[in-house]
Amino acid sequence: MATLAFFVSLILLPHLSLSTSSCNGPCQTLDDCDGMLICINGVCNDDPDIGTTQCSTGGSSPSPTSDCQPTGTLECNGESFPQYECSPLVTSSTEATLTNNDFSEGGDGGAPSQCDESFHDNSELIVALSTGWYNGGSRCGKMIKITASNGRSVVAKVVDQCDSVNGCDAEHAGLPPCENNIVDGSDAVWSALELDKDVGKVAVTWSDA
């Protein structure tokens, strides 16, 4: 009987230890996570495809994206702004803030776009990404899909970095560092999404196209 009990414990215990994992708990499959959480990179987290917020608003542990912490602060016009070298984890539906950028010469983008050292017409479907998502230029020239809450989506090309570390100088048109979750879109991007750029900031999701 002791031998039988030993083998039963070997079979059951691993499943018992994983089946009730909550936010940031270990997992191997979807069944290992509580409620509507899903298993991402071995950790239970909110499902970005359905917009659950259990981990970000009241879960037992922080979301893995909260591992992205400021690396310092920058003083700008009497205010302090956090500096980030990282951005939230990119998923199939990455939450972001859409802002508006003038990519033309003399616009609020400041210097030419970093990917090609050129200015661009704002009729182009183009974006700049926060430093972590820009990832040292690895997304330069690549396309991303942006989706608004109204259901509209657009595919745009990455041409620049929305610098989350530096700012408040001529190169950045005097603007402070970007937040670490910014998709900075041209007028054409806002128009394609049927959004009013005068609003300034709009919650969207994006993914690599």
Secondary structure, 3 states (H helix, E strand, C coil): CHHHHHHHHHHHHHHHHHCCECCCCECCCHHHECCCCEEECCEEECCCCCCCCCCCCCCCCCCHHHHCCCCEEEEECCEEEEECCCCCCCCCCEEEEEEECCCCCCCCCCCCECCCCECCCCCCCEEEEEHHHHHHHCCCCCEEEEEECCCCEEEEEEEEEECCCCCCCHHHCCCCCCCCCEEEECHHHHHHCCCCHHHCCEEEEEEEC
